[in-house]
Amino acid sequence: MKKEIISTKQGVSIMFIFLIGTTLVAGAANKAQQDAWISILIAVAISLPMCFVYSRLIKLFPGKNLFDIVEEIFGSIVGKAITLIFIWYFFHLGALIIRNITEFIQVVSFAETPQFFVAVFIGLLVTYMVKSGIEVLGRWSEFVLPIIIFIIILTICLSAPKMNFNNLKPVLYNGFKPVFQGAYTLFTFPFAETVIFTVIFSSLEQQNKCFKVYSLSLIMSGVILLLVALRNILVLGIVNINYLYFPSYSAVSIINIGDFLQRIEVVVSITLILSSIAKLSVCLFATSIGVSKLFNFDDYKLVAAPICLLMLNLSFIVYNNTMEMFDWVETTNLYYSIPFQIILPLTILIVAEIKIRLGNSNNSL
């Protein structure tokens, strides 16, 4: 099978859209209240070391993805066991993203439409994207990225007349604890979810620039999330945000410039859906590659469709309602994600470094 290649710019585009994807839908650092902007800054800072861990793995094994790396380090049996663990994480993450999208669409637009129909259309689109290859996703992300940034910046500018800077006060009224809780929530969702790119970035054209891609995407997305969080707080106030499922949508819905520029939240909805679809495509890519590696298939595209169908089925049962979806992000996910995002990647990197150094010392004797 021909090796698929994406450029550094395309890598940044994919990861940036991945990071803002469902985060714009679900909100960011809600526990921190009006200090959410501080949580975002802290989350970006504490995420950089893990980005180094992920990019270091790719740099040590150029041209190989996470599943190839664990099998080379730990052998076939243990390697396949670790592969299976990561497959589950990427698969489950994909199902959560599908539910985030369908829940958002049902709540804000089609209250009477079953989520099944929306999920099926999203699944068809994502399956087509994966079967087209990672290069197509790279080119699509590169094209869509400026549009997404333009819409977000435009809505922030148009919201300026509605902003009240008193909504940011009092700063640190509840102390540092909720700020750090919000930062850790953002770390697990979405920043440390970039462990998935240890699979995707085996296709990166310049492997030595992997950390640059990671750090640039992280900082760019952090800035956008910071601006969006500030807009929501300044426009809505924290009291209103606490009663809203999707504050970004609500903040934009009140934009009213004269009598000719109103109800532009539809454009924002399209932006949120596009970015979430890109994130789902990455999850389906990674899961398909992992399954093909586990069962020694020659082409991951063969299993993309059945895996997507399984994701759709899981998405229907993973939450009972919208409140449970948000509760998952704020509570369970904080602990559930630790093995996949921190423990296993660190263990793999430490063992890899030891083996490489021992191998180099033996060769020098």
PLY file of the C-alpha trace (Angstrom):
ply
format ascii 1.0
element vertex 365
property float x
property float y
property float z
element edge 364
property int vertex1
property int vertex2
end_header
0.00 0.00 0.00
1.30 3.45 -0.95
2.61 5.52 1.95
0.32 8.50 2.64
2.02 11.83 3.35
0.72 15.06 4.89
2.65 18.33 5.12
3.53 20.16 8.33
0.89 22.78 7.58
-1.74 20.11 7.05
-0.68 18.44 10.31
-1.18 21.71 12.19
-4.55 22.21 10.49
-5.83 18.74 11.41
-4.70 18.98 15.04
-6.00 22.52 15.49
-9.46 21.59 14.23
-9.33 18.40 16.33
-8.62 20.41 19.48
-11.38 22.97 19.04
-13.88 20.41 17.68
-16.24 19.24 20.40
-14.71 21.64 22.94
-16.57 24.50 21.26
-19.76 22.44 21.56
-19.37 21.29 25.16
-17.68 24.42 26.54
-14.41 24.76 28.42
-13.43 24.86 32.12
-16.97 25.39 33.39
-15.97 24.68 36.99
-13.79 27.79 37.03
-16.82 30.04 36.44
-15.68 33.56 35.47
-12.04 32.47 35.88
-12.28 29.98 33.00
-9.81 32.05 31.01
-7.15 31.43 33.69
-7.87 27.69 33.54
-7.29 27.71 29.79
-3.87 29.36 30.18
-2.86 26.82 32.84
-4.19 23.91 30.76
-2.07 24.93 27.77
1.02 25.16 29.99
0.58 21.74 31.61
-0.24 20.12 28.26
3.08 21.06 26.64
5.10 18.37 28.53
2.73 15.64 27.33
2.96 16.99 23.80
6.72 16.53 24.12
6.17 12.91 25.21
3.91 12.18 22.22
6.18 13.90 19.68
9.29 12.28 21.17
7.81 8.84 20.53
7.22 9.72 16.87
10.73 11.18 16.53
12.37 8.06 18.01
10.56 5.82 15.52
10.18 7.84 12.29
7.60 6.50 9.86
6.03 4.23 12.48
2.72 4.73 14.24
1.90 4.04 17.88
0.83 0.46 17.20
4.07 -0.34 15.36
6.07 1.24 18.17
4.49 -0.73 21.04
4.92 -4.01 19.16
8.57 -3.24 18.45
9.26 -2.30 22.07
7.20 -4.88 23.97
7.01 -7.72 21.48
4.06 -9.28 19.73
1.91 -10.46 22.67
2.28 -7.49 25.04
2.33 -5.11 22.07
-1.00 -6.40 20.77
-2.50 -6.14 24.27
-1.48 -2.46 24.47
-2.71 -1.96 20.92
-6.11 -3.34 21.94
-6.27 -0.90 24.89
-5.58 2.10 22.64
-8.03 0.83 20.02
-10.74 0.85 22.67
-9.85 4.40 23.74
-9.89 5.78 20.18
-13.08 3.87 19.38
-14.83 5.06 22.53
-13.68 8.64 21.91
-15.19 8.47 18.43
-18.52 7.32 19.85
-18.50 10.17 22.37
-17.87 12.68 19.58
-20.79 11.34 17.52
-23.05 11.73 20.55
-21.76 15.27 21.18
-22.63 16.27 17.61
-26.06 14.63 17.52
-26.94 15.94 20.98
-25.99 19.48 19.93
-28.01 19.30 16.71
-31.06 17.91 18.47
-31.02 20.45 21.29
-30.46 23.60 19.20
-32.11 22.75 15.87
-34.09 19.53 15.42
-35.71 18.72 18.74
-38.18 16.25 17.23
-35.71 14.51 14.91
-34.27 11.22 16.24
-30.51 11.36 16.72
-30.21 8.16 14.67
-30.82 9.96 11.36
-28.26 12.69 12.05
-25.70 10.11 13.22
-26.12 8.00 10.07
-25.41 10.94 7.75
-22.37 11.93 9.83
-21.16 8.33 9.76
-21.44 8.15 5.97
-19.49 11.38 5.57
-16.72 10.34 7.97
-16.43 6.87 6.42
-16.03 8.47 2.99
-13.33 10.75 4.42
-11.37 7.84 5.89
-11.67 5.72 2.76
-10.34 8.69 0.76
-7.16 8.65 2.86
-5.29 10.83 5.34
-4.02 13.06 2.52
-7.60 14.09 1.68
-8.27 14.89 5.34
-5.10 16.99 5.37
-6.09 18.98 2.28
-9.67 19.38 3.53
-8.48 20.63 6.94
-6.06 23.05 5.32
-8.93 24.49 3.26
-11.48 24.64 6.11
-9.15 26.03 8.81
-9.11 29.69 7.61
-12.91 29.63 7.25
-13.37 28.36 10.81
-10.96 30.93 12.26
-12.58 33.74 10.27
-16.08 32.86 11.49
-14.96 32.59 15.13
-13.08 35.92 15.03
-15.98 37.60 13.19
-18.55 36.48 15.76
-16.30 37.66 18.59
-16.00 41.10 16.95
-19.75 41.31 16.32
-20.41 40.40 19.95
-18.37 43.38 21.21
-21.38 45.72 21.72
-22.99 43.14 24.02
-19.90 42.63 26.20
-19.86 43.63 29.86
-16.39 43.47 31.43
-17.88 43.46 34.91
-18.80 39.83 34.21
-15.14 38.91 34.76
-15.29 40.12 38.36
-14.50 39.11 41.00
-11.30 37.41 39.85
-10.44 34.24 41.81
-13.48 34.74 44.03
-13.65 30.98 44.74
-9.89 30.55 45.07
-7.49 28.51 42.98
-9.09 25.08 43.45
-11.87 25.42 40.82
-9.36 27.08 38.46
-7.03 24.08 38.67
-9.99 21.71 38.38
-11.04 23.50 35.20
-7.47 23.36 33.88
-7.25 19.62 34.49
-10.62 19.11 32.80
-9.29 20.92 29.74
-6.08 18.91 29.89
-8.00 15.65 29.60
-10.53 17.13 27.16
-9.25 18.00 24.61
-5.51 18.72 24.93
-4.19 15.30 26.02
-6.51 13.56 23.56
-3.79 14.43 21.03
-2.15 11.14 22.01
-4.18 9.89 19.04
-1.82 11.75 16.69
0.96 9.29 17.55
-0.96 7.15 15.06
-1.77 9.81 12.47
1.61 11.56 12.40
3.45 8.53 11.06
2.33 10.12 7.78
3.88 13.51 8.61
6.28 14.60 5.90
8.89 16.03 8.28
8.98 13.80 11.36
11.59 15.99 13.07
9.07 18.86 13.19
6.50 16.84 15.11
6.87 18.80 18.36
6.54 22.04 16.41
3.24 20.79 15.00
2.06 19.73 18.46
3.07 22.95 20.24
1.85 25.30 17.50
-1.54 23.57 17.30
-1.85 23.58 21.09
-1.07 27.29 21.42
-3.31 28.29 18.48
-6.26 26.30 19.78
-5.62 27.60 23.30
-5.83 31.19 22.03
-9.10 30.49 20.19
-10.65 28.71 23.18
-9.52 31.60 25.40
-11.17 34.18 23.13
-14.37 32.14 22.88
-14.53 31.62 26.66
-14.00 35.34 27.27
-16.70 36.21 24.74
-19.18 33.86 26.37
-18.48 35.23 29.86
-18.55 38.87 28.77
-21.74 38.51 26.73
-23.79 36.08 28.83
-22.39 36.34 32.33
-21.55 33.31 34.42
-25.06 33.09 35.92
-26.61 32.54 32.48
-23.81 30.22 31.33
-24.53 27.89 34.25
-28.06 27.36 32.90
-27.05 26.81 29.28
-25.93 23.59 27.61
-24.20 25.30 24.69
-23.08 28.82 25.69
-21.18 29.51 22.46
-24.33 29.02 20.42
-26.37 31.19 22.80
-23.76 33.97 22.88
-23.80 34.30 19.10
-27.59 34.03 18.85
-28.06 37.44 20.51
-25.94 39.30 17.94
-28.09 41.96 16.37
-26.51 44.64 14.19
-29.28 46.98 13.09
-32.08 45.09 11.38
-29.99 43.35 8.73
-27.53 41.11 10.65
-29.34 38.68 12.91
-29.64 34.93 13.59
-26.10 34.13 12.45
-25.82 31.24 14.90
-26.58 28.92 11.97
-23.13 29.72 10.58
-21.61 28.95 13.98
-23.47 25.64 14.08
-21.94 24.70 10.74
-18.48 25.59 12.08
-18.98 23.48 15.19
-20.21 20.52 13.16
-17.37 20.74 10.61
-14.70 20.81 13.31
-16.36 17.92 15.17
-16.51 15.86 11.98
-12.76 16.40 11.47
-12.16 15.17 15.03
-14.34 12.13 14.44
-12.45 11.37 11.21
-9.16 11.30 13.14
-10.67 8.86 15.66
-11.94 6.59 12.88
-8.56 6.74 11.14
-6.70 5.74 14.30
-9.16 2.97 15.23
-9.14 1.52 11.70
-5.33 1.53 11.57
-5.20 -0.17 14.98
-7.68 -2.89 14.04
-5.86 -3.58 10.77
-2.61 -3.84 12.72
-4.16 -6.14 15.33
-5.52 -8.57 12.72
-2.72 -8.09 10.15
-4.89 -6.57 7.44
-3.11 -4.94 4.52
-5.38 -1.89 4.26
-7.08 -0.05 7.13
-9.72 1.33 4.75
-11.35 -2.12 4.53
-12.51 -1.96 8.15
-13.47 1.75 8.27
-17.17 1.23 7.46
-17.92 -1.58 9.97
-15.99 0.24 12.71
-17.97 3.41 12.04
-21.22 1.44 12.31
-20.09 0.08 15.68
-19.21 3.62 16.80
-22.71 4.76 15.84
-24.28 1.98 17.90
-22.14 2.77 20.93
-22.95 6.49 20.66
-26.66 5.74 21.13
-26.15 4.04 24.50
-23.11 5.84 25.92
-25.26 8.59 27.52
-28.87 8.65 28.65
-29.36 12.39 28.19
-27.59 15.73 27.66
-26.93 16.31 31.36
-25.14 12.98 31.62
-22.97 13.95 28.64
-21.70 17.07 30.40
-21.35 15.24 33.70
-19.05 12.69 32.01
-16.63 15.45 30.92
-16.59 17.10 34.34
-16.27 13.93 36.46
-15.69 10.44 35.06
-13.45 11.44 32.16
-10.96 13.05 34.56
-9.99 9.59 35.85
-10.93 7.40 32.91
-8.48 9.13 30.55
-5.38 8.97 32.79
-4.12 5.52 31.65
-4.53 6.35 27.95
-3.25 9.91 28.00
-0.53 9.83 30.67
0.44 6.45 32.14
0.75 4.33 28.97
2.49 6.99 26.79
5.00 7.75 29.57
5.66 4.04 30.13
6.16 3.44 26.41
8.54 6.39 26.11
10.61 5.41 29.17
10.99 1.81 27.98
11.82 3.02 24.46
14.50 5.42 25.74
16.06 2.70 27.89
16.13 0.16 25.05
17.60 2.67 22.59
20.30 3.79 25.04
21.20 0.19 25.96
21.35 -0.68 22.27
23.64 2.26 21.55
25.95 1.40 24.46
26.18 -2.24 23.31
27.02 -1.15 19.78
29.81 1.12 21.05
31.52 -1.77 22.91
0 1
1 2
2 3
3 4
4 5
5 6
6 7
7 8
8 9
9 10
10 11
11 12
12 13
13 14
14 15
15 16
16 17
17 18
18 19
19 20
20 21
21 22
22 23
23 24
24 25
25 26
26 27
27 28
28 29
29 30
30 31
31 32
32 33
33 34
34 35
35 36
36 37
37 38
38 39
39 40
40 41
41 42
42 43
43 44
44 45
45 46
46 47
47 48
48 49
49 50
50 51
51 52
52 53
53 54
54 55
55 56
56 57
57 58
58 59
59 60
60 61
61 62
62 63
63 64
64 65
65 66
66 67
67 68
68 69
69 70
70 71
71 72
72 73
73 74
74 75
75 76
76 77
77 78
78 79
79 80
80 81
81 82
82 83
83 84
84 85
85 86
86 87
87 88
88 89
89 90
90 91
91 92
92 93
93 94
94 95
95 96
96 97
97 98
98 99
99 100
100 101
101 102
102 103
103 104
104 105
105 106
106 107
107 108
108 109
109 110
110 111
111 112
112 113
113 114
114 115
115 116
116 117
117 118
118 119
119 120
120 121
121 122
122 123
123 124
124 125
125 126
126 127
127 128
128 129
129 130
130 131
131 132
132 133
133 134
134 135
135 136
136 137
137 138
138 139
139 140
140 141
141 142
142 143
143 144
144 145
145 146
146 147
147 148
148 149
149 150
150 151
151 152
152 153
153 154
154 155
155 156
156 157
157 158
158 159
159 160
160 161
161 162
162 163
163 164
164 165
165 166
166 167
167 168
168 169
169 170
170 171
171 172
172 173
173 174
174 175
175 176
176 177
177 178
178 179
179 180
180 181
181 182
182 183
183 184
184 185
185 186
186 187
187 188
188 189
189 190
190 191
191 192
192 193
193 194
194 195
195 196
196 197
197 198
198 199
199 200
200 201
201 202
202 203
203 204
204 205
205 206
206 207
207 208
208 209
209 210
210 211
211 212
212 213
213 214
214 215
215 216
216 217
217 218
218 219
219 220
220 221
221 222
222 223
223 224
224 225
225 226
226 227
227 228
228 229
229 230
230 231
231 232
232 233
233 234
234 235
235 236
236 237
237 238
238 239
239 240
240 241
241 242
242 243
243 244
244 245
245 246
246 247
247 248
248 249
249 250
250 251
251 252
252 253
253 254
254 255
255 256
256 257
257 258
258 259
259 260
260 261
261 262
262 263
263 264
264 265
265 266
266 267
267 268
268 269
269 270
270 271
271 272
272 273
273 274
274 275
275 276
276 277
277 278
278 279
279 280
280 281
281 282
282 283
283 284
284 285
285 286
286 287
287 288
288 289
289 290
290 291
291 292
292 293
293 294
294 295
295 296
296 297
297 298
298 299
299 300
300 301
301 302
302 303
303 304
304 305
305 306
306 307
307 308
308 309
309 310
310 311
311 312
312 313
313 314
314 315
315 316
316 317
317 318
318 319
319 320
320 321
321 322
322 323
323 324
324 325
325 326
326 327
327 328
328 329
329 330
330 331
331 332
332 333
333 334
334 335
335 336
336 337
337 338
338 339
339 340
340 341
341 342
342 343
343 344
344 345
345 346
346 347
347 348
348 349
349 350
350 351
351 352
352 353
353 354
354 355
355 356
356 357
357 358
358 359
359 360
360 361
361 362
362 363
363 364
